[in-house]
Amino acid sequence: MVIDLENVSFQKAKKPILQDISWQVRPGEQWAILGANGSGKTSLLKLITGYEWASAGRISVLGSVFGSVNIHELRKRVGWVSASLDQRYQMHEGMPCADVIVSGVHASIGVHEAITKADGERALALARSMGLEHVAFSPLSQLSQGERKKAFMARALINEPELLILDEATSGLDLSARELLLAEVERMLTRKQAPTLLYVTHYPEEILPSISHVLLLKKGRVLAAGRKEEVLTASLISEALGLPLTVEWANGRPWVKATTAFAHGLDNGD
């Protein structure tokens, strides 16, 4: 089992954030996690990566049960891209793109330990595969938003992780840059030894053809979990996101629209 959560709850300052979460991710599955703001998506990721600790329940990741595992060593088997990672690198804007990528070897912010020649070559190979060879030695500050996102994804992939977490990886991107990054994710997922993916988003249309399953969260609880065709229905999506929606499928992706009735309600000031 890649991830196994049994009756997991989490609270902060005595406020319930996640309640009674039971969820399993099996080898070969690729998951999207979808929910409105405040539904508990990022808190769930922090529990899975050991940056927060559950108030109750049992968590197992990559066969290791929390409470009896070296979390730092486990994190080396997990790649994670998030807005918070970008924020932490704002103190290192002068760092070359290739160094940002190679810092993933030790899961550090910046390069603080010895890097082997093989590590450096792997970083450059990842830069090429992401279309970043022209900025490999440019400082982070000179990269576009799309290039920064690709650099952080390459950083997450440098240790060939068994689990890859992309937390709102397209935030801040325009439509063109978003679609280019999503194409990169789809290409990665079609490789023979692709990592298991957890793709966290607010936007159903970012759920790619190679993503097989969806976890829907609502107010800290599991609303639905299973194959995407069964979970991404108009009724469930509407309940999760809190407004009437329709779902249409095109090119293997779900496209969600507000219903005409809802649009009329907005026009009337309702």
C-alpha positions as a Markdown table, in Angstrom:
| # | Residue | x | y | z |
|---|---|---|---|---|
| 1 | Met | 0.0 | 0.0 | 0.0 |
| 2 | Val | 1.4 | 3.4 | -0.9 |
| 3 | Ile | -0.8 | 5.3 | 1.6 |
| 4 | Asp | -3.1 | 3.9 | 4.3 |
| 5 | Leu | -5.0 | 6.1 | 6.6 |
| 6 | Glu | -7.3 | 4.6 | 9.2 |
| 7 | Asn | -9.7 | 6.8 | 11.1 |
| 8 | Val | -7.3 | 9.8 | 11.1 |
| 9 | Ser | -8.4 | 13.0 | 12.7 |
| 10 | Phe | -6.4 | 16.3 | 13.1 |
| 11 | Gln | -7.1 | 19.4 | 15.2 |
| 12 | Lys | -5.2 | 22.6 | 15.7 |
| 13 | Ala | -5.8 | 25.0 | 18.6 |
| 14 | Lys | -8.6 | 22.6 | 19.6 |
| 15 | Lys | -10.3 | 23.3 | 16.2 |
| 16 | Pro | -11.1 | 20.1 | 14.2 |
| 17 | Ile | -9.4 | 20.3 | 10.8 |
| 18 | Leu | -9.8 | 16.7 | 9.6 |
| 19 | Gln | -12.2 | 14.2 | 11.0 |
| 20 | Asp | -12.2 | 10.4 | 10.7 |
| 21 | Ile | -10.4 | 10.1 | 7.4 |
| 22 | Ser | -10.0 | 6.5 | 6.1 |
| 23 | Trp | -8.3 | 6.3 | 2.7 |
| 24 | Gln | -6.1 | 4.0 | 0.8 |
| 25 | Val | -3.8 | 4.6 | -2.2 |
| 26 | Arg | -2.6 | 1.4 | -4.0 |
| 27 | Pro | 0.3 | 0.9 | -6.3 |
| 28 | Gly | -0.5 | 1.9 | -9.9 |
| 29 | Glu | -3.2 | 4.4 | -8.9 |
| 30 | Gln | -2.8 | 8.2 | -9.6 |
| 31 | Trp | -5.0 | 10.4 | -7.4 |
| 32 | Ala | -6.4 | 13.9 | -7.5 |
| 33 | Ile | -7.5 | 15.6 | -4.2 |
| 34 | Leu | -10.2 | 18.1 | -4.8 |
| 35 | Gly | -12.2 | 20.4 | -2.5 |
| 36 | Ala | -13.0 | 24.0 | -1.7 |
| 37 | Asn | -10.8 | 26.3 | 0.4 |
| 38 | Gly | -10.8 | 25.1 | 4.0 |
| 39 | Ser | -11.7 | 21.5 | 3.1 |
| 40 | Gly | -8.5 | 20.1 | 4.6 |
| 41 | Lys | -6.4 | 19.4 | 1.5 |
| 42 | Thr | -3.1 | 20.9 | 2.6 |
| 43 | Ser | -3.5 | 19.7 | 6.1 |
| 44 | Leu | -4.0 | 16.1 | 4.8 |
| 45 | Leu | -0.7 | 16.5 | 2.8 |
| 46 | Lys | 1.1 | 17.7 | 5.9 |
| 47 | Leu | 0.0 | 14.6 | 7.8 |
| 48 | Ile | 1.1 | 12.3 | 5.0 |
| 49 | Thr | 4.6 | 14.0 | 4.9 |
| 50 | Gly | 5.0 | 14.2 | 8.7 |
| 51 | Tyr | 5.0 | 18.0 | 9.0 |
| 52 | Glu | 1.9 | 17.7 | 11.2 |
| 53 | Trp | 0.9 | 14.8 | 13.5 |
| 54 | Ala | -2.6 | 13.3 | 13.6 |
| 55 | Ser | -4.6 | 13.7 | 16.8 |
| 56 | Ala | -6.1 | 10.2 | 16.3 |
| 57 | Gly | -5.8 | 7.3 | 13.9 |
| 58 | Arg | -3.1 | 5.5 | 12.1 |
| 59 | Ile | -1.0 | 6.6 | 9.1 |
| 60 | Ser | 1.2 | 4.4 | 6.9 |
| 61 | Val | 3.2 | 5.8 | 3.9 |
| 62 | Leu | 5.2 | 3.6 | 1.6 |
| 63 | Gly | 4.9 | 0.7 | 4.0 |
| 64 | Ser | 6.2 | 2.7 | 7.0 |
| 65 | Val | 3.9 | 3.3 | 10.0 |
| 66 | Phe | 4.2 | 6.8 | 11.5 |
| 67 | Gly | 5.5 | 6.6 | 15.1 |
| 68 | Ser | 8.1 | 4.0 | 14.1 |
| 69 | Val | 9.8 | 5.5 | 11.1 |
| 70 | Asn | 12.6 | 8.1 | 10.5 |
| 71 | Ile | 10.5 | 10.8 | 8.9 |
| 72 | His | 13.5 | 12.6 | 7.4 |
| 73 | Glu | 14.6 | 9.4 | 5.6 |
| 74 | Leu | 11.0 | 8.8 | 4.4 |
| 75 | Arg | 10.8 | 12.3 | 2.9 |
| 76 | Lys | 13.7 | 11.4 | 0.6 |
| 77 | Arg | 11.3 | 8.9 | -1.0 |
| 78 | Val | 8.6 | 11.6 | -1.5 |
| 79 | Gly | 8.7 | 14.6 | -3.9 |
| 80 | Trp | 6.6 | 17.6 | -3.0 |
| 81 | Val | 5.9 | 20.8 | -4.9 |
| 82 | Ser | 3.8 | 23.5 | -3.2 |
| 83 | Ala | 3.3 | 27.2 | -3.0 |
| 84 | Ser | 5.1 | 27.1 | 0.4 |
| 85 | Leu | 8.2 | 25.7 | -1.3 |
| 86 | Asp | 8.3 | 28.6 | -3.7 |
| 87 | Gln | 7.9 | 31.0 | -0.8 |
| 88 | Arg | 10.8 | 29.4 | 1.1 |
| 89 | Tyr | 13.1 | 29.8 | -2.0 |
| 90 | Gln | 12.4 | 33.6 | -2.1 |
| 91 | Met | 15.4 | 33.8 | 0.3 |
| 92 | His | 17.5 | 32.1 | -2.4 |
| 93 | Glu | 16.5 | 34.1 | -5.6 |
| 94 | Gly | 20.2 | 34.2 | -6.7 |
| 95 | Met | 20.5 | 30.4 | -6.7 |
| 96 | Pro | 21.0 | 28.9 | -10.2 |
| 97 | Cys | 18.2 | 26.8 | -11.5 |
| 98 | Ala | 20.4 | 23.7 | -11.6 |
| 99 | Asp | 21.3 | 24.2 | -7.9 |
| 100 | Val | 17.6 | 24.5 | -7.1 |
| 101 | Ile | 17.0 | 21.1 | -8.8 |
| 102 | Val | 20.0 | 19.4 | -7.2 |
| 103 | Ser | 18.9 | 20.6 | -3.7 |
| 104 | Gly | 16.2 | 18.0 | -3.9 |
| 105 | Val | 18.9 | 15.3 | -3.4 |
| 106 | His | 18.9 | 16.0 | 0.4 |
| 107 | Ala | 15.4 | 17.5 | 0.5 |
| 108 | Ser | 16.9 | 20.8 | 1.6 |
| 109 | Ile | 16.2 | 24.4 | 0.9 |
| 110 | Gly | 19.5 | 25.3 | -0.8 |
| 111 | Val | 22.6 | 23.2 | -1.2 |
| 112 | His | 24.2 | 22.6 | 2.2 |
| 113 | Glu | 25.8 | 19.1 | 1.7 |
| 114 | Ala | 28.2 | 17.6 | -0.7 |
| 115 | Ile | 26.8 | 16.9 | -4.2 |
| 116 | Thr | 28.3 | 14.2 | -6.4 |
| 117 | Lys | 29.1 | 14.5 | -10.0 |
| 118 | Ala | 26.3 | 12.1 | -10.8 |
| 119 | Asp | 23.8 | 14.3 | -8.8 |
| 120 | Gly | 24.9 | 17.3 | -10.9 |
| 121 | Glu | 24.5 | 15.4 | -14.2 |
| 122 | Arg | 21.1 | 14.1 | -13.1 |
| 123 | Ala | 20.0 | 17.7 | -12.3 |
| 124 | Leu | 21.1 | 18.9 | -15.8 |
| 125 | Ala | 19.3 | 15.9 | -17.4 |
| 126 | Leu | 16.1 | 16.8 | -15.6 |
| 127 | Ala | 16.5 | 20.5 | -16.7 |
| 128 | Arg | 16.8 | 19.3 | -20.3 |
| 129 | Ser | 13.8 | 17.0 | -20.0 |
| 130 | Met | 11.7 | 19.9 | -18.6 |
| 131 | Gly | 12.8 | 22.3 | -21.3 |
| 132 | Leu | 14.9 | 24.3 | -18.9 |
| 133 | Glu | 18.4 | 23.8 | -20.5 |
| 134 | His | 18.5 | 27.5 | -21.6 |
| 135 | Val | 18.0 | 28.7 | -18.0 |
| 136 | Ala | 19.9 | 25.9 | -16.2 |
| 137 | Phe | 22.6 | 28.3 | -14.9 |
| 138 | Ser | 20.3 | 31.4 | -14.6 |
| 139 | Pro | 19.4 | 32.6 | -11.1 |
| 140 | Leu | 15.9 | 31.7 | -9.9 |
| 141 | Ser | 14.9 | 35.4 | -10.0 |
| 142 | Gln | 15.2 | 35.4 | -13.8 |
| 143 | Leu | 12.9 | 32.5 | -14.4 |
| 144 | Ser | 9.3 | 32.9 | -15.5 |
| 145 | Gln | 6.6 | 31.6 | -13.2 |
| 146 | Gly | 6.2 | 28.6 | -15.5 |
| 147 | Glu | 10.0 | 27.9 | -15.5 |
| 148 | Arg | 10.0 | 28.2 | -11.7 |
| 149 | Lys | 7.3 | 25.6 | -11.4 |
| 150 | Lys | 9.1 | 23.2 | -13.7 |
| 151 | Ala | 12.4 | 23.7 | -11.7 |
| 152 | Phe | 10.6 | 22.8 | -8.5 |
| 153 | Met | 9.0 | 19.8 | -10.2 |
| 154 | Ala | 12.5 | 18.7 | -11.4 |
| 155 | Arg | 13.7 | 19.2 | -7.8 |
| 156 | Ala | 11.0 | 16.9 | -6.6 |
| 157 | Leu | 11.9 | 14.2 | -9.2 |
| 158 | Ile | 15.6 | 14.1 | -8.7 |
| 159 | Asn | 15.6 | 11.3 | -6.2 |
| 160 | Glu | 13.2 | 9.3 | -8.4 |
| 161 | Pro | 10.5 | 9.4 | -5.6 |
| 162 | Glu | 8.0 | 6.7 | -5.1 |
| 163 | Leu | 5.4 | 9.3 | -4.2 |
| 164 | Leu | 5.0 | 12.7 | -5.8 |
| 165 | Ile | 2.8 | 15.4 | -4.3 |
| 166 | Leu | 1.8 | 18.4 | -6.4 |
| 167 | Asp | -0.1 | 20.9 | -4.2 |
| 168 | Glu | -1.8 | 23.5 | -6.4 |
| 169 | Ala | 1.2 | 23.3 | -8.7 |
| 170 | Thr | -0.3 | 25.6 | -11.3 |
| 171 | Ser | -1.2 | 28.5 | -9.0 |
| 172 | Gly | -0.1 | 31.9 | -10.4 |
| 173 | Leu | 0.2 | 30.6 | -13.9 |
| 174 | Asp | -1.6 | 32.0 | -17.0 |
| 175 | Leu | -3.6 | 29.6 | -19.1 |
| 176 | Ser | -0.7 | 28.8 | -21.6 |
| 177 | Ala | 1.8 | 28.2 | -18.8 |
| 178 | Arg | -0.7 | 26.1 | -16.9 |
| 179 | Glu | -1.4 | 23.8 | -19.9 |
| 180 | Leu | 2.3 | 23.4 | -20.6 |
| 181 | Leu | 3.0 | 22.4 | -17.0 |
| 182 | Leu | 0.0 | 20.0 | -17.1 |
| 183 | Ala | 1.3 | 18.5 | -20.3 |
| 184 | Glu | 4.6 | 17.9 | -18.5 |
| 185 | Val | 2.8 | 16.1 | -15.7 |
| 186 | Glu | 0.8 | 14.0 | -18.1 |
| 187 | Arg | 4.0 | 13.0 | -19.9 |
| 188 | Met | 5.6 | 12.0 | -16.6 |
| 189 | Leu | 2.6 | 9.9 | -15.7 |
| 190 | Thr | 2.8 | 7.9 | -18.9 |
| 191 | Arg | 6.4 | 6.7 | -18.3 |
| 192 | Lys | 6.9 | 3.1 | -17.4 |
| 193 | Gln | 8.1 | 3.8 | -13.8 |
| 194 | Ala | 6.1 | 6.8 | -12.9 |
| 195 | Pro | 5.7 | 7.7 | -9.2 |
| 196 | Thr | 2.4 | 7.5 | -7.5 |
| 197 | Leu | 0.9 | 11.0 | -7.8 |
| 198 | Leu | -1.2 | 13.1 | -5.4 |
| 199 | Tyr | -2.4 | 16.1 | -7.4 |
| 200 | Val | -4.1 | 18.7 | -5.2 |
| 201 | Thr | -6.3 | 21.3 | -6.9 |
| 202 | His | -9.4 | 23.5 | -6.7 |
| 203 | Tyr | -10.0 | 23.1 | -10.4 |
| 204 | Pro | -11.5 | 19.8 | -11.8 |
| 205 | Glu | -10.3 | 20.6 | -15.3 |
| 206 | Glu | -6.8 | 20.0 | -14.1 |
| 207 | Ile | -7.5 | 16.4 | -13.5 |
| 208 | Leu | -5.5 | 14.7 | -16.3 |
| 209 | Pro | -6.4 | 11.6 | -18.4 |
| 210 | Ser | -3.7 | 9.6 | -16.6 |
| 211 | Ile | -5.2 | 10.4 | -13.1 |
| 212 | Ser | -7.3 | 7.4 | -12.2 |
| 213 | His | -8.9 | 8.3 | -8.9 |
| 214 | Val | -10.3 | 11.3 | -7.0 |
| 215 | Leu | -10.6 | 12.1 | -3.3 |
| 216 | Leu | -13.3 | 14.7 | -2.6 |
| 217 | Leu | -13.1 | 16.5 | 0.7 |
| 218 | Lys | -15.7 | 18.7 | 2.3 |
| 219 | Lys | -15.2 | 20.5 | 5.6 |
| 220 | Gly | -12.5 | 18.1 | 6.8 |
| 221 | Arg | -14.3 | 14.9 | 5.9 |
| 222 | Val | -14.2 | 12.5 | 2.9 |
| 223 | Leu | -17.2 | 13.2 | 0.7 |
| 224 | Ala | -16.3 | 10.6 | -1.9 |
| 225 | Ala | -13.2 | 8.5 | -3.0 |
| 226 | Gly | -12.8 | 6.2 | -5.9 |
| 227 | Arg | -12.4 | 6.1 | -9.7 |
| 228 | Lys | -12.7 | 9.5 | -11.2 |
| 229 | Glu | -15.6 | 8.6 | -13.4 |
| 230 | Glu | -17.6 | 7.6 | -10.4 |
| 231 | Val | -16.6 | 10.6 | -8.2 |
| 232 | Leu | -16.7 | 13.5 | -10.7 |
| 233 | Thr | -20.4 | 13.6 | -11.0 |
| 234 | Ala | -22.4 | 16.8 | -11.1 |
| 235 | Ser | -24.1 | 16.1 | -7.8 |
| 236 | Leu | -20.9 | 15.3 | -5.9 |
| 237 | Ile | -18.9 | 18.1 | -7.4 |
| 238 | Ser | -21.7 | 20.5 | -6.6 |
| 239 | Glu | -21.8 | 19.4 | -3.0 |
| 240 | Ala | -18.0 | 19.5 | -2.6 |
| 241 | Leu | -17.6 | 23.0 | -4.1 |
| 242 | Gly | -20.8 | 24.5 | -2.7 |
| 243 | Leu | -22.7 | 25.6 | -5.9 |
| 244 | Pro | -24.7 | 24.0 | -8.7 |
| 245 | Leu | -22.4 | 22.7 | -11.4 |
| 246 | Thr | -22.5 | 20.6 | -14.5 |
| 247 | Val | -19.7 | 18.3 | -15.6 |
| 248 | Glu | -18.7 | 17.6 | -19.3 |
| 249 | Trp | -15.8 | 15.4 | -20.4 |
| 250 | Ala | -13.5 | 16.3 | -23.3 |
| 251 | Asn | -10.1 | 14.8 | -24.2 |
| 252 | Gly | -10.1 | 12.7 | -21.0 |
| 253 | Arg | -10.6 | 15.7 | -18.7 |
| 254 | Pro | -13.7 | 17.0 | -16.8 |
| 255 | Trp | -14.8 | 20.5 | -17.5 |
| 256 | Val | -17.1 | 22.1 | -14.9 |
| 257 | Lys | -19.6 | 24.9 | -15.5 |
| 258 | Ala | -22.0 | 26.8 | -13.2 |
| 259 | Thr | -25.6 | 26.0 | -14.1 |
| 260 | Thr | -27.8 | 28.6 | -15.9 |
| 261 | Ala | -30.0 | 28.8 | -12.8 |
| 262 | Phe | -27.0 | 29.7 | -10.7 |
| 263 | Ala | -25.8 | 32.4 | -13.2 |
| 264 | His | -29.4 | 33.9 | -13.2 |
| 265 | Gly | -29.3 | 33.9 | -9.4 |
| 266 | Leu | -26.1 | 36.0 | -9.5 |
| 267 | Asp | -27.6 | 38.4 | -12.0 |
| 268 | Asn | -30.6 | 38.9 | -9.7 |
| 269 | Gly | -28.3 | 39.6 | -6.7 |
| 270 | Asp | -29.3 | 36.4 | -4.9 |
